[in-house]
Amino acid sequence: MAQLEQPKRLAKPVDWDQLYPGRFVKASDLKGKQVTLRISEVNLEELAGEKGPIVKGVISFEKTEKMLALNKTNGLCLRAMFGKKVQDWVGKRVTLFPTEVRMPTGEMDDAIRVYGSPDIPRDLEITVSLPRKRPVQMTMHRTGGTGGASASSSSPAPKQEPATPDAKSWCDALKACNSETTLGQEWDRCCAAFANHPPTEVDDVYHNRREQLAESAARQMELSQ
């Protein structure tokens, strides 16, 4: 009687996303680290969307089967670093990092954003403009990645380039604003630091402080009448 094949033993899942593996890289694959990958192909694919099929750019990388489906923010970052001729992106390295974004429902969800590239000569300031959103200034950083990491790399991010900015510092800075003008300026800088998707606690501090300043201004106007 032939022996039954033993099932392949897989690592125990830690993150919910690991229960549903797929061909596209997810924020959980980065394990909280910056990961630098070398682009091997740039293609268009018809993917399933909430309202039916949607055509998106899809980036493939060397040394990993995982691909990146491009949203508009990441596409604009790549264009700013590497130019409009997308086939010239092949061979370039891109540094990705995991973050959180606010969904239309108001809930936060994991996402991947572009941090920079070892293939740009210096840090690059760019403006990301999306429909129905305020333009945001972002920095594409010149990173020191090797281009040989996989999407599941556990190598730590460079100490001088944290994977995510310090949320507490931004909360303190927003609380210290004494006018709606300075609050708006500080909020713009905060959004740029978090690639236009600040964490929930920072977003809450901003809205609370804005309400406080608006109420204070209204009281002062009543007293002056």
Long-range contacts (C-beta under 8 A, 24 or more apart in sequence): 17-110, 23-65, 23-66, 23-67, 24-66, 24-67, 24-68, 24-69, 25-64, 25-66, 25-67, 25-68, 25-96, 25-112, 25-151, 26-110, 26-112, 27-98, 27-99, 27-110, 27-111, 27-112, 28-98, 28-110, 29-66, 29-151, 29-152, 30-96, 30-97, 30-98, 30-112, 30-151, 30-153, 31-98, 31-152, 31-153, 31-154, 32-98, 32-163, 33-97, 33-98, 33-153, 33-154, 33-155, 33-156, 33-157, 33-163, 34-95, 34-96, 34-97, 34-115, 34-143, 34-145, 34-157, 34-158, 34-161, 34-163, 35-95, 35-96, 35-97, 35-145, 35-149, 35-150, 35-151, 35-153, 35-155, 36-93, 36-94, 36-95, 36-96, 36-117, 36-118, 36-143, 36-145, 36-146, 36-147, 36-149, 37-61, 37-62, 37-63, 37-64, 37-93, 37-94, 37-96, 37-147, 37-149, 37-150, 37-151, 38-62, 38-63, 38-91, 38-92, 38-93, 38-147, 38-148, 39-89, 39-90, 39-91, 39-92, 39-93, 39-94, 40-90, 41-90, 42-86, 42-87, 42-89, 42-90, 45-69, 57-86, 59-89, 59-94, 61-151, 62-147, 63-148, 63-149, 63-150, 64-150, 64-151, 64-152, 66-150, 66-151, 68-96, 68-112, 72-130, 73-113, 73-114, 73-128, 73-130, 73-195, 73-196, 74-112, 74-113, 74-114, 76-126, 76-128, 76-129, 77-113, 77-114, 77-126, 77-128, 77-138, 77-140, 78-114, 80-124, 80-126, 80-140, 81-114, 81-116, 81-117, 81-119, 81-120, 81-124, 81-140, 82-117, 82-119, 92-117, 92-119, 93-117, 93-118, 93-119, 93-145, 93-147, 95-141, 95-143, 95-145, 97-157, 97-163, 97-164, 98-163, 98-164, 99-164, 99-194, 99-195, 99-197, 100-197, 100-199, 100-200, 101-197, 102-197, 102-200, 102-203, 108-199, 108-200, 111-197, 113-195, 113-197, 114-140, 114-195, 115-140, 115-141, 115-143, 115-161, 115-163, 116-140, 116-141, 116-142, 116-143, 117-142, 117-143, 117-145, 118-142, 118-143, 118-144, 118-145, 118-147, 128-196, 130-196, 133-196, 134-188, 134-191, 136-188, 136-191, 136-192, 136-196, 137-188, 137-189, 137-192, 138-192, 138-195, 138-196, 139-192, 164-194, 165-193, 165-194, 167-198, 167-199, 167-201, 167-202, 170-194, 170-198, 170-202, 170-205, 171-201, 171-202, 171-205, 174-202, 174-205, 174-206, 174-209, 175-205, 175-209, 177-209, 177-213, 178-213, 179-213, 180-210, 180-213, 180-214, 180-217, 183-209, 183-210, 183-213
